[in-house]
Amino acid sequence: MSGHAAPFDPGNPELDPVLDQMAAVVIGKRGVVEAVLCAVLAGGHVLLEDVPGVGKTLLAKTLARSLDLSFARVQFTPDLLPADLVGSHLWDPREAVFRFRAGPLFHHLVLADEINRASPRTQSALLEAMEEAQVTVEGTTYPLPRPFLVIATANARTDAGTFPLPEAQLDRFLFRLHLGYPSPEEEVALLRQAAQAEKGPPRPLLGVEAVLRLQQEVRAVRVADAILRYVAQIAHRTRTHPALALGASPRAAVALVRGAQAWALLHGRRFVVPDDVRTLLPWVLGHRLVPRPETAPFPLDLGEGWDEAAGGSRSWTSQVLRQIVEAVDLPGGEGR
């Protein structure tokens, strides 16, 4: 299972410059860059779980600048309140009325930094925004700008002062990704970049209208019935696997199909192939599966070719997903 394009993929001439620019800034993480851009095309949100200092904030800022999207970073802390995210009504003494002051969610791309340091009450303030692209304050609903994307970073669950993300919150994220540490060669390139004179910010290569158009084009990417049955069988097997207490929801199956459409468009195709689905499986389903306490963790005997190329963790979910995929027949005709 790989995050790389198939050999016959021609690439997308409109999106390849964005990938190249981002990969030149976020060194050694082209697989993650591809996955995040895929999430933008699919209209989904991304959870980045990793240690501090590996480039999560840099990735989000570079994405926003490359796509010319408005950007806001929110540091999640235990005392952060829902109103600090969505906004609140403030009294205007000159006109003697309450006026709504929008919070940082009213941007195209919101970086929710260390999301699991905030209380569950504040985390839940994101649910409506992430699902409906709107927020409701004191009975009034306000639409958020389109496109709207949340990139959240999360600390390890063992870190002090963290709150677990509930399943309903995790299910709102299209992908969960991990950047990981660079290789020695990549770290040398990173250090060389840091030692050089600071360059200007990345150039805007697309814009809001282009992103919205591409999101519409994703929906036009063809998905054969055989591919849909393939996704449905995988989802069903996660719900009946003896090692899992919670399998993939119907929302997860929809996310897998939409992500596969975006992955195909990102690589210059107007149809989905089985490899698109297999590539996205750990990113879409890895955070949605819950093991039975008596069966986890699994030994990490993952075999060859199962190397979550966007930095995904080699965990028990990888083994379960491999078992499931190997038990489901590939659809014929490559989904054309």
C-alpha positions as CSV (number, residue, x, y, z in Angstrom):
1,M,0.0,0.0,0.0
2,S,1.6,3.2,-1.1
3,G,0.9,6.9,-1.3
4,H,2.6,7.2,-4.7
5,A,0.9,7.6,-8.0
6,A,0.6,4.6,-10.3
7,P,3.2,4.5,-13.1
8,F,0.5,5.3,-15.7
9,D,-0.8,8.4,-13.9
10,P,-0.1,11.5,-16.0
11,G,-0.3,13.9,-13.1
12,N,-2.4,17.0,-13.0
13,P,-0.9,20.1,-14.7
14,E,-2.9,22.5,-12.6
15,L,-2.0,20.9,-9.2
16,D,1.5,19.6,-9.8
17,P,3.0,23.1,-9.3
18,V,1.3,23.3,-6.0
19,L,2.7,19.9,-5.0
20,D,6.2,20.9,-6.1
21,Q,6.2,24.2,-4.2
22,M,4.8,22.7,-1.0
23,A,7.3,19.7,-1.2
24,A,10.1,22.2,-1.6
25,V,9.1,23.9,1.7
26,V,8.1,20.9,3.7
27,I,11.1,18.8,2.8
28,G,10.9,15.1,2.6
29,K,7.1,14.9,3.0
30,R,5.7,14.9,-0.5
31,G,3.4,12.0,0.5
32,V,1.9,14.0,3.3
33,V,1.6,17.0,1.0
34,E,-0.3,14.9,-1.6
35,A,-2.6,13.6,1.1
36,V,-3.4,17.0,2.5
37,L,-4.0,18.5,-1.0
38,C,-6.2,15.5,-1.7
39,A,-8.3,16.3,1.5
40,V,-8.7,19.9,0.2
41,L,-10.1,18.6,-3.1
42,A,-12.4,16.2,-1.3
43,G,-13.7,18.9,1.0
44,G,-12.5,17.1,4.1
45,H,-10.6,17.9,7.3
46,V,-7.2,16.5,8.4
47,L,-5.9,15.4,11.8
48,L,-2.1,15.4,12.1
49,E,-0.8,13.3,15.0
50,D,2.9,13.6,15.7
51,V,5.6,14.9,18.0
52,P,6.3,18.7,18.1
53,G,8.7,20.2,15.6
54,V,8.2,18.0,12.5
55,G,6.6,20.7,10.4
56,K,2.8,20.5,11.0
57,T,2.3,24.2,11.3
58,L,4.6,24.9,8.4
59,L,2.6,22.4,6.3
60,A,-0.7,24.2,7.1
61,K,0.7,27.7,6.4
62,T,2.3,26.6,3.1
63,L,-0.9,25.1,2.0
64,A,-2.9,28.2,2.7
65,R,-0.4,30.5,0.9
66,S,-0.1,28.2,-2.1
67,L,-3.9,28.1,-2.5
68,D,-4.4,31.8,-1.6
69,L,-6.8,30.9,1.3
70,S,-7.3,33.0,4.4
71,F,-5.7,31.4,7.4
72,A,-6.1,31.4,11.2
73,R,-4.2,29.5,13.8
74,V,-5.8,28.7,17.1
75,Q,-3.8,27.4,20.1
76,F,-6.1,25.0,21.9
77,T,-5.6,25.2,25.7
78,P,-7.7,23.9,28.6
79,D,-9.2,27.3,29.2
80,L,-10.2,27.9,25.6
81,L,-14.0,28.5,25.3
82,P,-16.4,27.7,22.4
83,A,-16.9,31.5,21.9
84,D,-13.2,31.9,21.4
85,L,-13.7,29.8,18.2
86,V,-17.1,30.7,16.8
87,G,-17.4,34.3,18.0
88,S,-19.9,36.1,20.2
89,H,-22.3,39.0,20.3
90,L,-20.9,42.2,21.7
91,W,-22.7,45.3,22.8
92,D,-22.3,48.3,20.6
93,P,-23.0,51.3,22.8
94,R,-23.1,53.8,20.0
95,E,-26.1,52.1,18.3
96,A,-27.4,50.3,21.4
97,V,-27.4,46.9,19.7
98,F,-25.6,43.6,20.0
99,R,-23.3,42.9,17.0
100,F,-21.8,39.5,16.1
101,R,-18.0,39.4,16.2
102,A,-16.8,36.4,14.1
103,G,-14.3,34.1,15.6
104,P,-11.2,32.5,13.9
105,L,-13.4,29.8,12.4
106,F,-14.4,32.3,9.8
107,H,-11.4,31.6,7.6
108,H,-10.9,29.2,4.7
109,L,-8.2,27.2,6.5
110,V,-8.1,26.9,10.3
111,L,-5.2,25.3,12.1
112,A,-6.5,23.8,15.4
113,D,-3.2,23.4,17.2
114,E,-3.0,20.8,19.9
115,I,-6.7,20.2,19.6
116,N,-6.7,17.5,22.4
117,R,-5.5,20.0,25.0
118,A,-8.9,21.8,25.0
119,S,-11.9,20.5,26.9
120,P,-14.5,18.2,25.3
121,R,-16.9,21.2,25.4
122,T,-14.6,23.3,23.3
123,Q,-13.8,20.4,20.9
124,S,-17.5,19.9,20.3
125,A,-17.8,23.5,19.1
126,L,-16.1,22.3,16.0
127,L,-18.6,19.6,15.1
128,E,-21.2,21.7,13.4
129,A,-18.5,23.7,11.6
130,M,-16.7,20.7,10.3
131,E,-19.9,18.9,9.2
132,E,-22.1,21.7,7.9
133,A,-19.6,24.6,7.3
134,Q,-21.7,26.8,9.6
135,V,-21.9,27.8,13.2
136,T,-24.9,28.6,15.4
137,V,-24.6,31.3,18.0
138,E,-27.5,32.2,20.3
139,G,-30.0,30.7,17.8
140,T,-28.6,32.4,14.7
141,T,-26.8,30.4,12.1
142,Y,-23.8,31.9,10.2
143,P,-22.3,30.3,7.1
144,L,-18.5,29.8,7.0
145,P,-16.5,30.7,4.0
146,R,-16.1,28.2,1.2
147,P,-13.9,26.3,0.9
148,F,-13.6,25.5,4.7
149,L,-10.9,23.2,6.0
150,V,-9.7,22.3,9.5
151,I,-6.2,21.0,10.0
152,A,-5.9,19.8,13.6
153,T,-2.7,18.8,15.3
154,A,-2.9,16.4,18.3
155,N,-0.4,15.4,21.0
156,A,0.3,11.8,21.9
157,R,-2.4,10.5,24.2
158,T,0.1,9.8,26.9
159,D,1.0,13.5,27.1
160,A,-0.1,15.3,30.3
161,G,-3.0,17.6,30.1
162,T,-4.7,16.0,27.0
163,F,-8.3,15.0,26.5
164,P,-9.2,12.1,24.3
165,L,-11.0,12.9,21.0
166,P,-14.3,11.1,21.1
167,E,-15.3,8.9,18.2
168,A,-17.9,11.4,16.9
169,Q,-15.1,14.0,16.7
170,L,-12.6,11.7,15.0
171,D,-15.3,10.7,12.4
172,R,-15.4,14.3,11.2
173,F,-11.8,14.1,10.0
174,L,-11.4,12.7,6.5
175,F,-7.7,11.7,7.0
176,R,-5.4,11.1,10.0
177,L,-1.8,11.6,9.0
178,H,1.6,11.4,10.5
179,L,4.6,13.3,9.3
180,G,7.3,11.4,11.1
181,Y,11.0,12.3,11.3
182,P,13.0,13.0,8.2
183,S,15.6,10.6,6.9
184,P,19.3,11.7,7.4
185,E,19.5,12.9,3.9
186,E,16.3,14.9,4.2
187,E,17.4,16.4,7.5
188,V,20.6,17.6,5.8
189,A,18.5,19.3,3.1
190,L,16.3,20.8,5.9
191,L,19.3,22.1,7.8
192,R,20.8,23.5,4.6
193,Q,17.6,25.4,3.9
194,A,17.5,26.7,7.5
195,A,21.1,28.0,7.2
196,Q,20.4,29.9,4.0
197,A,19.0,33.4,3.7
198,E,15.3,33.4,4.4
199,K,13.2,33.2,1.2
200,G,9.9,34.9,0.7
201,P,6.6,33.2,1.4
202,P,5.3,30.7,-1.1
203,R,3.5,32.2,-4.1
204,P,-0.2,31.9,-4.5
205,L,-0.6,29.4,-7.3
206,L,-4.4,28.8,-7.2
207,G,-7.2,30.8,-5.6
208,V,-10.6,30.3,-3.9
209,E,-12.5,30.0,-7.2
210,A,-10.1,27.5,-8.6
211,V,-10.3,25.4,-5.4
212,L,-14.1,25.4,-5.5
213,R,-14.1,24.5,-9.2
214,L,-11.7,21.6,-8.5
215,Q,-13.9,20.4,-5.7
216,Q,-16.8,20.2,-8.1
217,E,-14.6,18.4,-10.6
218,V,-13.9,15.7,-8.0
219,R,-17.6,14.9,-7.8
220,A,-17.5,14.3,-11.6
221,V,-14.7,11.7,-11.3
222,R,-16.3,8.3,-12.4
223,V,-16.6,5.6,-9.8
224,A,-17.7,2.3,-11.2
225,D,-20.3,0.2,-9.4
226,A,-17.6,-2.5,-8.9
227,I,-15.5,0.1,-6.9
228,L,-18.5,1.0,-4.8
229,R,-19.2,-2.6,-4.0
230,Y,-15.5,-3.0,-3.2
231,V,-15.7,-0.1,-0.7
232,A,-18.9,-1.4,0.8
233,Q,-17.4,-4.9,1.3
234,I,-14.4,-3.4,3.1
235,A,-16.6,-1.3,5.3
236,H,-18.8,-4.3,6.2
237,R,-15.8,-6.4,7.1
238,T,-14.6,-3.8,9.5
239,R,-17.9,-4.1,11.3
240,T,-17.8,-7.8,11.6
241,H,-14.0,-8.3,12.3
242,P,-13.6,-10.2,15.6
243,A,-10.8,-7.8,16.7
244,L,-12.8,-4.6,16.3
245,A,-15.4,-3.2,18.7
246,L,-16.2,-0.4,16.3
247,G,-15.9,-0.6,12.6
248,A,-16.2,2.0,9.8
249,S,-19.4,4.1,9.7
250,P,-21.3,4.8,6.5
251,R,-19.8,8.3,6.7
252,A,-16.4,6.6,6.6
253,A,-17.3,4.7,3.5
254,V,-18.6,7.9,1.8
255,A,-15.3,9.6,2.8
256,L,-13.3,6.7,1.3
257,V,-15.1,7.1,-2.0
258,R,-14.8,10.9,-2.1
259,G,-11.2,10.7,-1.1
260,A,-10.5,8.2,-3.9
261,Q,-12.2,10.5,-6.4
262,A,-9.9,13.4,-5.2
263,W,-6.8,11.2,-5.3
264,A,-7.6,10.2,-8.9
265,L,-8.1,13.9,-10.0
266,L,-4.9,14.8,-8.2
267,H,-3.0,12.3,-10.3
268,G,-4.7,13.3,-13.6
269,R,-7.4,10.7,-13.9
270,R,-11.2,11.0,-14.3
271,F,-11.9,7.6,-13.0
272,V,-11.1,5.7,-9.7
273,V,-9.1,2.5,-9.7
274,P,-8.8,0.0,-6.8
275,D,-5.3,1.3,-5.9
276,D,-6.8,4.7,-5.1
277,V,-9.0,3.0,-2.4
278,R,-6.2,0.9,-1.1
279,T,-3.8,3.9,-0.8
280,L,-6.3,5.9,1.2
281,L,-7.4,3.1,3.6
282,P,-5.1,3.7,6.5
283,W,-5.6,7.5,6.3
284,V,-9.4,7.3,6.2
285,L,-10.1,4.3,8.4
286,G,-7.1,4.1,10.8
287,H,-8.6,6.6,13.3
288,R,-12.2,5.3,13.0
289,L,-11.5,1.7,14.1
290,V,-11.7,0.8,17.8
291,P,-10.2,-2.5,19.0
292,R,-11.7,-4.9,21.4
293,P,-9.6,-4.6,24.6
294,E,-9.0,-8.3,24.8
295,T,-7.5,-8.4,21.2
296,A,-5.3,-5.3,21.0
297,P,-2.6,-4.6,20.4
298,F,-1.6,-6.8,17.5
299,P,2.0,-7.8,16.8
300,L,3.4,-5.6,14.1
301,D,4.0,-8.3,11.5
302,L,2.8,-6.2,8.5
303,G,4.7,-7.7,5.6
304,E,5.9,-6.0,2.5
305,G,4.1,-3.3,0.6
306,W,2.1,-2.0,3.6
307,D,4.1,1.1,4.3
308,E,1.6,4.0,4.8
309,A,3.6,6.4,2.7
310,A,2.1,9.6,4.2
311,G,3.7,8.8,7.4
312,G,1.0,6.7,8.9
313,S,1.8,4.7,12.0
314,R,2.5,1.0,11.6
315,S,0.0,0.0,14.2
316,W,-2.6,-2.7,14.9
317,T,-5.0,-0.9,12.6
318,S,-2.6,-1.5,9.7
319,Q,-2.6,-5.2,10.4
320,V,-6.4,-5.4,10.7
321,L,-6.8,-3.4,7.4
322,R,-4.4,-5.6,5.6
323,Q,-6.3,-8.7,6.8
324,I,-9.5,-7.2,5.6
325,V,-8.2,-6.1,2.2
326,E,-6.6,-9.4,1.5
327,A,-10.0,-11.1,2.2
328,V,-11.9,-8.9,-0.3
329,D,-11.6,-9.7,-4.0
330,L,-10.3,-6.8,-6.2
331,P,-12.9,-5.5,-8.7
332,G,-12.2,-6.4,-12.3
333,G,-11.4,-3.9,-15.0
334,E,-9.6,-1.6,-12.7
335,G,-12.7,0.5,-12.2
336,R,-12.7,2.0,-15.7
